[in-house]
Amino acid sequence: MLFSTFAAVFASVVAVSAQTQHLIVVGGNSTLTFSPTSVNASVGDTVAFQFQSKNHTVTQSTFAAPCANMTTPTEGIDSGFQAVAAGATSFPQWSFNVTNATTPLWFYCRQTGHCEAGMVFAVNPNAAKTFSAFQAAAMASSSSASAGGSASASATGNPSGSSGAAYPSASSTNANGAVRYSGSAAVALAVIGLSVAALL
């Protein structure tokens, strides 16, 4: 019994650690960019954003409206504004787990004017909906279409009761290294922790 419990916990840990983490630099070299501009991710992969300058967000939108918060069928995820002081040497991070690899996910920076300058990002763009077309649509948007501003907000994960592609699990790390998890990431870590504690 103890061996089978340990084996199940070990398999869960191995499965979690076998997934890929995609690191996206936000505002590197004080530019209005996500680098890289898109990634191809599998279910369970983590897409992590490291904010390196200014005050940016990672806000979910749609292909049809690149510079507007996704609100239908439900509200999208949003990192909140992540301000970085000039000369900073440690940087805040925010991440989410991919829960559906077949549906493209679209993001923009909601700081006023940034989306219209082409500051957009995609997960799993495809031949029908390319990153280039998404970015071109963003750059053709008027600044009044962007729900932006320069407010400061905390990172948000998936809303209560959400699931699927629109609501990946999210976590954030502030500049001092503290990590906050939400959604299925928090549940998975709690289950693994409880299982390991039961073995000891």
N, C-alpha and C positions, 0 to 999 in steps of 0.2 A: 504494500500500500504506500509506504513512504517513498519507495523507489519510483513508483508510477506517478506520484504527485510531483516529485522532483523532476522527473523526465518531462512531464507536461509543462512545468514552469520553465525548464531549460529550453524546451522547444519554442515556447512563447517568446522568450528573450532572444533566441537566435533568429526567429522570424522577424521580430521588431528590428534587430540590429542589421539584418540583411538588406533592408530597404536603403535606398539612395537618398542623400540629402543634397539638394540643389541650392547653392548659395548665390543669392542675387545681391549685388552691390547697388544701393540706392544713393544717387547723388555723388558718386565717386568723382574725385578731382573737381568738386563744386559744379558738376554738370547737371542738367535736367534729364537724367537717364536712369534706366534700369539696365544693369549689365550682368548677364546677357539679357537681351530683350524678350526672349521666350525660352521655354524649356519643354522637353517631352518627358513626362513623368508617368510612373506606374502607380497603381493603387497601393497605398501604404508609404509612398515616398513623401519626404518632407521638403517643402519649398520654404527656405529661410531667407529673410531679407535683412541685410545689414545696412543701417542708415549711417552714411558717412559725412554728410554735410547738410547745412541749412535746416529746413523744417518740412519734411515730406510725409506723405501717407502712401499706403498700399490699400486702395479702395476698389472693391469689386464692382464692375459695370457689366454692360452687355455689348455684344458685337454691334448691335443696331444703334446704341447710344453710348459711345466710348467714354464721354466725359460727364456722365451722370451716374449717381449711385444706383446699383441694381435694387429695384423695389418689387419686381414681380418675377416669378410667382411669389417670392418672398424676399425679404431684405438680405442683401449680400454682406459679406464680411468686410471689415475695415480695421486697419492697424491703429487708427487714430493718428494724430500728428506726432511725429518723433523729432523733436528739436535736438540739434547737435551744435554745441558751441564751437566757435572758430578755434582751431588748434587742438581739438579733442584728440585723445589717444585711445580711448575706449568708446565703443559705439553700441547703441541700442540695437536689439534684434527682435524680429517678430516672425513667426512662422505658422504654417498650417500643413496638415496632412492631406494628401490627395485621396479622396474617397470614391472617385469615379474618373477613370482615365479615358473614357470615350467621349465625354462632353468637354469642349474647350472652356477654359476659364479666362476671363478678361479683367484687367485691372488698370487703374490709372492713379496718378497723384492728384488729389483734389485741392492742393494749394492753388490759389488763383493764377490762371494762365499757364500752369505747368502742363496740363493735359493738351491744351491747344498748341503747345510747343513740341508735342510728340512724346511726352513722358508717360508712356504706356507699357504694359507688360502682358504676356499671354502664357498660359499653360496649355499644352496640347493643341495649338492651332492646327487646322487641317487644310486640305486642298480647296475646300469650298469656302472656308473662312480663314484667310491667311493673316499672319501678323502684319504684313505690309499693308493690306487693305484696312485692317483695324487702325493702324497708326495714321494712314492717310485720312480716314474718316475723323479721327481725333483732331488732326491738324486743320481740318476743314470746319470744325465746330466753332461756334462763337463762344466767347468767354462767359456769356450769360447762361450758357447751357450747363456749365460746371457748377456743381454744388460744392463750392470751395470755401475760401477764407483762410485766415491764418490762426484760427483758434487752436488751443491746445487741448487735446483729449487723450484719454488713456486707450490702450489697445483693447479691442473687442474681439471676441471669438465668435463661435456660432451661437445664435439665439437659442433660447430654451425650446426644446422639443424639435429641433431641426435635424435634418439628415440629408444625405445625397451630395451631389456636385456643388450645389450652391452654398453649402455649409461645411467646409472642411474643418477639422479640429484645428484650433489655433493656440499659440503660446507666444509669450513675449519675454524678452530679457532686457532689463534696463542696463545702463552703462556700468553699474557696479556689479553686474553678473547675476543678479537675482532673476530666477525664472518663474513665470506664472503659466500654468497650463489650463486649458479649458476643453470642453467637449470630450471626445473619445480618447484623446491623449491623456487627460487626467484620469479617466476611468481605467485605462490600460495600466498606467503606472501604479495606481492604487491596488489593482488586482494582483499585479506582479509582486508588489511590496508585501501585501498580505499573505500571498502564497509562500514567499521566501521566509517571512516571519514565522509562519506556521511550521515550517521545516526545522527551525532552529530551536 
